[in-house]
């Protein structure tokens, strides 16, 4: 797309969004096109080759060869694992997924009985960081084992940070506090040692930053109780002649930003305590000083300028250069430095004084670079996801603007680039998810077919898509009978059940019995039966059939058991299981079921939740009743955040009854009312999608299950 076309495109976008939400016009703020098309623009691919891959090859693969616990039983598998972890840690398109890295580390431990501490570190790091579950007795010794083996102190420092995290989550006693202090102090000492470590002699400054990068995410949890100690250690780097000045000032600036936000909190400005503003400002003023010095020392590196975006957005940039200037300085150093774009995404939100048109302009400007050998054009998807969130998860305005289809076009051009061949699965997933948002179902179907036996991945979340739901819808709407199915969906949406039934059956006859689209058609036909019965006001038996007709699997394994019992089982350790009913029951209904929790489950967070409605709000998409039988507690969840929990005697066998009447919900367990409250705020509205279902949102062990039976629902005309 040419620049002149872009101006028209942005104007149209602005007008449409203004019409949707009454937003004020905004001037074009980001223009990475000129920088991106500079013949000497430095990219992440250059950084991979020059810095990241050699660094991780030395500190992972070569470190294992020199310091690892070696044994013929697992050595080949361990070497293969670390070979794959090199591009993964470097952020390369050749990276394996987090799930795959976690799986391989578990396989090394369980199948090959590998005892190497660095393998164990990765296994439990992913367990905690990605799935939120770890056993303390398994994690706590890893740091000492790494240190005893002679691994580089950077990995040992990370392991002590992981130890601190685990103790903070799972141990509540006086001895635990002493262990936390020991872990944080050891980690801080090793971070300093990492900067002057003999392993890193000859390392470039960028390599040293890379060494620290993956450790710093733990700082948020460390800062609150140990704020002054952490800040003093990082400030000390600036006075340590053994530490490179650029690194020292960069890290000091980063710690002061984190410290300031730890004091302020991440809420809205009116929620900040008055006494927090002064220390917040002081920390950001000091961060400004350090980061500007780091930028002066190394303007060719992007990190300091990127961090200055945060300082400038909060009004503490002493030079008054502004967010956009610091953004341009950062991407001039590396055109596809994603952290800079994400910082701008956050601060272009309306809550920070930005606007939806500003976000749209930024996303289209990224697309206009046409640098398909980099991730920059794809950042349009990231900006569009943000706009959708600000519009309470609406996508129709973005579809009408053509933005969803433009993301599809970008993915197709990226797939032609050799650099992205290792990321084919992720890109095809994005292509499928955005093609659905664009209502370009043939393109979505083509993307799904291109994956063969592979399943859609987590990158579907860029379009707020659930992979398993997309895999259910796409073959029907994009396959050979797609046109008929879409006409059937239109009839179903307007509740013309006779027409919808006729069209769905016609489409089904055109597809082979084994075609994946048959699943969607089967569910829709069952949904028609249930919705028609629901309109009578009588109880509707949502009977579980052997083929689960009318129930849509979102996560986990769901199976039919005799006597119409639905059994949900965790597919992989530490994951969620969710199933939703395909029918629409509105916002006035009474819903009940019998739920049996796995008796063998000893986890403190064993949840059997009931999803009872779908909300439209900038921060939440659904509500659900959350039951924690092993804790004898329950609550109402807002999206993935559980509200205030309260005591409730919850046996393993539960009869759950949920009454939803507009914005009020009442919950009964075994005949006893345990909850009665307004579950939607006055400014929150219901979404277009209407779901009821079941799920276990707490990460749990593999094979954990619960059973559901006697599910039924009825329409309410008045609050009972």
N, C-alpha and C positions, 0 to 999 in steps of 0.2 A: 504494500500500500504506500502511495506517495504521500509526501508531507501535506500537499494541498488537499488531498482526499482525507487525510487524518484530521485536518482542522474542521472539515465539514462533519466528519464522523463524531468528533468530540462534541461539536455543537448539538448534534442530534441527541447524543447521550445525555448531555446536560439538560436539554429540554424535556426528555422523557422522564428523567429522574425527578426533575423539578415538578413535573405534572403528577408524579407518583407520591412524592413526600413533601412538596412545597419547599425544596431546598433552594438556597440562594446560589446565584452563579459564582463560579470560582475561576480565577485565572489559571492558565496552564502553569504547573509548578515543576514538573519533572520532564527533562528532555535528554535522555541518555543516548539519543540517536547519534549525535555528532561524536560523542566520546566512543561509543561502541564501534563506529565505522572508521575510527582512526586506524591506519595500517599497522601501528605498533601497539594496539590495545592489548594489555596483558589479561589473560583469561585463567580460569581455574584449571584448564587443561595444562597450561604452562606451569602453574603452581604445583599441580600433581607431579609432573615430570621433574621439575627442578627441586622441589622441597619435600612434599608430603610422602610420596611413595618411597623415595630413598630413605627418608627418616624412619618410617614405620617398618621398612624392611630391616633396618639396623636394630631398632629397639624392640621389635617383636620377633621376627623370624631368626635373626642372628642372635638375639638375646636368649631365645629358647635353645638354640644349638649350643650356646656356651654355658648357660646357667640352668637350663631346664632339667627336670627329672626325666631321664631318657630310659626307654625300655623297648625292646623289639616288639612287644605286644601292642604298643600304641604309637610307636615313633612315626611311622609313615602317616598315620591318620592325624597326628598332632602337627606334623610339618605341613600337611595339606590344609589343616585348619588355619594355621598362622599365615600360610600363603594367601588364603582367601581373606583373612582379616586385614592384610596390608591395604588393598584397595578400599576395603570397607571403612577403615579408620581414616583413610585419606579422602573420603568423600567422592570416590570415583564412580562412574557409571557401571564399572565392573563389580561394584560392591554387592555382597549378598545381603539379603533382608535381615532385619533384627530377628524375626522368627527363625530363619535358617541358621543364623549364628548361634542362637540359643539352642536350637535342636542339635547342631553339631557338637557344641560343648557338652550337652547332656549325654550324647552318644559316646563321646570320649570317656566321660566319667563312668557311665553305667555299662556300656557294652565292652569297652576296651579296658576298663578299670584304671584309667589314667589318673595319676596322683599329682601331676604337675600343678603347682599353685597358680600359674598364670592362666591355664585352662580353667581352673576352678574359679578364678577371679571373674573371667568373662561369663561363665555360666551364671554365677550368682549376681553379677552386676546387671545383666539383662533381666534376671528374675526380679530384682528389686526395682530397677529404674523403669522397666517397661510394663511389668505386670503387678508390681506393688506387693509382692509376697516373697518372703525369705525366711528360712529357719536360722535363728541366731547361732545355734551350735555349729552349723555348717559354714557360716560366713566369718565368724570372729577370728579363727586362727589364720586366715589366708594372708593377712598383712605380714604377720610374723614369719610365715613360711616363705613368702616372697623375699623378705629381707634376709632370712637365713640362707636362701639359695643364691644370693648375690645378684638378683635381678636389678635393673636400673632403678634408682630411687624414685623416678617419676611414677613407675607402676606401683611401687610400695606406698607412695604418698596417696595414690588413688585408692588403694586397698584400705588404708587407714581411714580415709574419708568415707568409704563404703561401710566400714565397721562402725564409725560414728553414726551413720544414718540408720543402720540396723538397730543399734542399741537405743537410739532415740525413739524408734518406732515400737520396739517390742519388749523393752525391759524398763520396768518402773520400780526401782528400789534404790536405796542409798548407795549400794555397791555399783550400780549402773552409772550413777553420776560420776564417780571416780574413773570408771572405764571410759566414759565419754571425754573427760578432760584429758586423759592420757592419749586417747586416739586423736583428738584435735591437735594437741600440742606436737605429737609425733608427726602428724600429717603436715603441719605448718613447717616444722624443722626440715622435713624431707623435700618440701616444695623449694625451700631455699637451697638445699643441697643439690636439687635437680638442676638449678640454674648454673651451678659451678661444677657439676659432676664430670669426672674424667671421661665418662661414656660420651659426653657431649662436646668434648674438645674438638674444635674445628667445625662445630655446628653453626649454621647461620642463625641470625636473630629470628628469622621466620620459623626455623626449625624449633628453636627454644620456645617460641610462642605456641607452636603446635604441641609441644610437650606438655604445656600447661592447660591447653584449651579444654580437654576433656575432664580435667579435674575441677574446673571452676564452677560447674553447675551445682556442685555440692555446697558451695559457699552460702547460698541463701538460707539453708537450714542451720548452718553453723553460726551465722552472723548474729541472730537474735540473742542467744545466750552468751556468746563469746565475741561480741562486737568489737570492743576495744582491743582485745588481744589480736584478733585477725587484722585489724587496721594497722596496729603497731608493727606487726611482722612485715606486712606489705610495704608500709612506709619505710621500714628499715632497708628494704632492697635499694632504695634511692641513695642511701648513704654507704652502701656496701660496694667497695671498689672492685670486688670480684664479679659483680653482677653487671651485665651489659646495661648502659643507661636507658636505651630505648625500651628494653624489656621492663626495666624497673619502673619507669614512669608510666608505661602502658598498664602494667598490673596494678600500680598504686591508684591510677585513675579509675580502673575498673572496680577495685574494692571500695573506693569511696562512693561510686554510683550505687553499688549494691547496698552499702551501709546506709546511704541516704534513703533509699527506697524501703529498706528493712524498718527504718524508723517511721517513715511516712505511712507505709502500707500501700496496697495496690488498688484501693477503692477510689471512688469519685472524690473530687476536691472537697465537697461539702461534708464528706464523711471523715476527713482527716482531723485528728485532734489538734486544737490550736497550738499546743505546746510542741507539736512535732514539726511545725513549719520551719522554725529557726535552725534546729540541727540538720534537717533535710537540706536547707539552703547552704549551710556551711559545708557539708560534705560535697555537694555538687560544685561549690566554688573551688574547693581543693581539687576535685576531679578535673575541673576545667584547666587548672594550672598544669597538672601532670600531663593531661592528654594533649594540650597544645605544645608542651615541650616534646612529647613523644612524636607528634606530627612534625615538629621542626627538625627533629633528628632524622626522621625517616619518612618523608612525604610520599615516597614510592611504595609504602606499605599501607594497606587499607584500614587496619584495625583501629588506630587512634581516631581517624576521621569518622569512622562509623560510630564509635562510642560517643563522639561529640554531638551526634544527632540527638541523643537522649539529653545531653546537657543543654543544648540549644533549645530543645522543645520545652524544657522546664524553665527557660528564661535565665539561665546562669552562664551563658556564653559571654565572657568578658569582651570579646572582639565584636560581638553583635553580628557575626557572619551569617547566622541563621541556618536552619535545618537543611535547606536546599543546597547551600554552598558546601556544607560539610558532606552531604550526600554525594555531590559531584566530585569532591576531592577523593572520597572513598572509592567510587567506581572508576575514577581516572587511574587509580592505582591498580585496580582489578575490576574489569567491567562487569563480571558476573559474581561479585562478592555479595552473596545472597543476604547476609546479615544486614547490609546497608538498606536493601530494598525492604526487608521485613521491618526494620526500624521505621522507615518512612510509612509503611502500611499502617503501623500502629498510630503514629502521630498525625496521619491524615484522616483519622476517624473523627466524626463530628464532636465526640466528647473532648477532643484535644484541640478544637478550633478548626478542624478540617471540615470536609463535606463529602457527600457521596460523589458529586461530580469530580472532585479532586482525586478521589480514589480511582474513578473510571478513567480519568485522563492519565493517571500514572500507569495504570495497567495497559492502556492502548499505546502509550509511549514505549513501554517495554516491547510490546508486539511489533511496533514500527521499526525496531532495530533490525529485525530480520536476521539476527545472528543465531541461526539455528544450530550452529556448532557450540552454542552456550545455552544455559538455562534461561537466559533473560527473556526471550519471547514467551516462554511458558509461565513466567511470573504474572502474566495476564490472568491466569487461572487463580493464582493466590489472591490478587486484588479483587477478582470477582467473588470469590468465597467471602472475603471481608465485607464487600458491599451487601451480599445476600444476608449475612449475619446482622448487619445494621438495619436491614429491611425485614427483620423477623423471619429470616430464612425463605423469603420469596425469591423466585428465579424468573418468573414470567417477564418482568421488565427487562431483565438482562437477555432473555431469549429474543424478545422483540427487537432489541438493539442489535442483534446478530452477534453478541459477544460470545455466547456459548459455542456457536458454530465456528467462530474465529479460533477458539481454543482447539477445536477438532482439526481445523486446517493446519494449525501450528504443529500439533502432534504428528500429522502425516508428513510434514516437511522434516521434522526432527528424526523421524524413523528412516529417512533417506541418508542421514549423516552417519558416517562410519563411527564417529566418537560415541554415539548413543546406542550402538548395537547391544552392549551389555545391559542396558536399561530398557530393553524392548518390552519386557513384561509390565513395568511400571507405566511406560508411555502408552501402551495399548489400553491399560486400565483407565488412564485419564481420558483417552480418546473415547472409550465406551461410555464412561460416566457423563462426559460433557455432551456427547452425541445424544444421549437421552434427554439432557436438559435442553438441547437444541431441537428436540423432537425429530432428530434425524436418525430414525431407528435402523435404516439399512446400514448406515455407517457404524452404528453401535454393534449391530449383528456381525459386520465384517471384522470389527476389532475382536469380538468374542471368538469368532471362528479362527482368527489368526493366532490365538493363544492355544488352540488345540485342546489338550487335556489339562492345561494349566487353568487354575481358578483366577478370577479377578482379585487384585491385591488391595492393599490399604490405601493406595493413592486415589481410590475412588472417593475418599473423604474430601478431596479438593472440591468436589461438587456435592458434598453432603450426601454421598451415595453409600448405601449398604451393599457390599459385593453380592451377597446371596440373594438379595431382593432384585438387584440388577440382572443377575443370572436367571431369575425367574421371568422377568418381564421382557428382556431383550429378544429371546428366541421367538416369542409370540408376536411382538409388534414389529420386529425387523425381519422375520423369516418369510417363507414363501406365501403365507396367508396374512401377512402383516396389514394390508389395507383393510381386509375384512375385520380383523381384530380391532383395529383402531376405530372403525365404525361401531363395532360392538361396545367399545369403551365409552364412546360418546353417548350411546343410548343408555348404558349403565349409569353414567354420571348424571343424566337427567332422570334417572329412575324409570325409564321405559323398559321394564323388565322383559316383556314379551319380545320386543325387538332385539334386545341384548342377547336373550337366550337363543333366538333364531340365528343371529350372526355368529355367536360363539360356537354353536354346533356346526354351522356351515364351515367355519374356519377349521374346526377339529377334523372334519371329513377330508379336508385338503392336505392335512399333515399326516405323515406316517405315525403309527401308534407310538413309536419309540422317540419321536421328535421332542426336543426339550420344551418346545412351545406348548405341548399338551398339558404340562403341569399348571401353567398359568390359566389355561382355558378351564381345566378341571376346577381350580380354585374359584374362578369367577362364577361358574355355573352353580357351585355350592353356595357362594355368597348371595346369589340371587334368591335362592330358596330361603336362606336365613333372613335376609332383609324383608322379604315379603311376609314371612311369619312374624317378624318383629313388629311390623306395622299394625298387626291386630291387637297388640297390647298384651297378648298371652305370653307365658313363659316359652322361650325357644330353647330347645335342646341343641347345644353346640357339640353334638356327638362326635367323638374322635373316630374317624374311619381308618381302616388299614393303610390307605394311601395318603392319609392326613389331608384329604381334600378340604379346602377352605382355610387351611392354616399355612402361614408363610414362615419358613425357617429363616431367621436372621443370623443367628450364631449358634454353634454347638450341634450336637447330634440329638435328634428327636425321633422317637420310634413309637410305633403302635404296640400296645400290649393287649391281650385278650380282655374282653368286657369293657371296651372303649376307654382304655387308660392311655394317657399320653406320658411317656417317660422322657425326660430331658437329662442328657448326660454331657458333662464337659468333654469336648473333643480333645483339647490339649491342655496341659497344666496351665493354671493361672489365666484362664480365659472366661469370657462371659457366655451365657447361653440365653437366647431370646427367641420367642416364637410369637407371631401376631396373627390375629384373625383377619381374613380377607374382607369381611363384611364391614359396613359402616353403620354405626349405631347412634351417632349424634352425641348429645351431651346431657341427655336425660335418660338414665337407665339404671337398672339394678342387676348386679352381676355377681354370680357366686360359683364356687368350685370347692372341691376337696383336694387338699395338697398334703402329700406325705414327704417328709424330709428324710434323706439318707440317714438311717440310724447309725451307720458307721462313721459318720463325719464328726470329727472332733475339733474342727476349726472354729475359732471364735467368731469369724465373720461368715456364717453360713446363711445366705439369704434366699428366700423364695418370694419373689416379688410379683405383684399383679400390676401390669400396666393398665391404667384405667382411662386415660384420655390423652389427647394431643393438644398442646398449647402453642400459641404463636406469641413469642416474646423475644427480644434481642438476645437474651442470655439462656433461654431454655426451650426445649422442644417437647418434652413430655413430662407427665407426672406418674408416679407409681407408688404403690404401697410397698414398703420394704420391711420384711420380717426377718428378725435375727433370733431364731429359736435358741441357739446355744448361749446367747446373751440375755434372753428373755427381754427383748426390746423390739420396738417397731418405730416407724416414722414414715414420712412422705418425701419421696425423692423429687428434686427438681433437676431434670436431666440427669447428669452424672454426679450430682451433689446431694447427699442425704441431709435433710433438714434436722431439726432438733429431735433426738431420739428420746423415747420415754419407756418406762418399764411396762412390760406386758407379759403375763404368764403364757408362754407359747410351747405347747407340747409338740411332739414330732408329727402328730396327725392333726391337721387344721381344717376347719370348714371356714372359708373366707367369703364374706359378703361385702361388696362394695356398692354404695349408692352414690351415683353422680347426678347432681341436679344443678345444671348451669355451673356456677363457680363454687359450689359447695360439694364437699365429699364427706361421706360418713363410712367408717369401716367397722365391721363386726367380725370378731374371731370367736368361733365356737359359740355363737349366739350372744356374745357380750360386746356391747359397744365400747370400742377402744379409741376411736378418733372421730371428731366431728368439727370441721373447720372450713373456712374459705381457702381453697387451694389455688385460686388465681387472684392476683392483685387487681385492683380496679383498672389499671392501664393495660392489663394483659387480655388478649383475645384468643379465641380458639383458632386452631389452624384448619386448613382445608382438609388435611388428612385426618381420619378418625380411626383410631385403633383401640382394640382391647387385646390383651394377651398375657403372656407369662414370661418371666425371665429371672435369671440369677445374675445380678450385676456385680457381685463380689468375686474377685479373682479367686479361684479355688483349685484344688488338686484334681488331677486327671482321674476320671471314673466317678467323681462325685455326682450324684443324681437326685432328682426328686420326681414324684409321680403326681399327675393331675387327672382327676376324673369328675364325673357328674357336673360338667360345665354347662351353665345355662344363663340366659339373659332375658330381660323383658323391658319394654318401653314404659317410661313413667310420664304421666300427664300432670302429676302433682307430687310434691315432696311427701314421702310417706311419714 
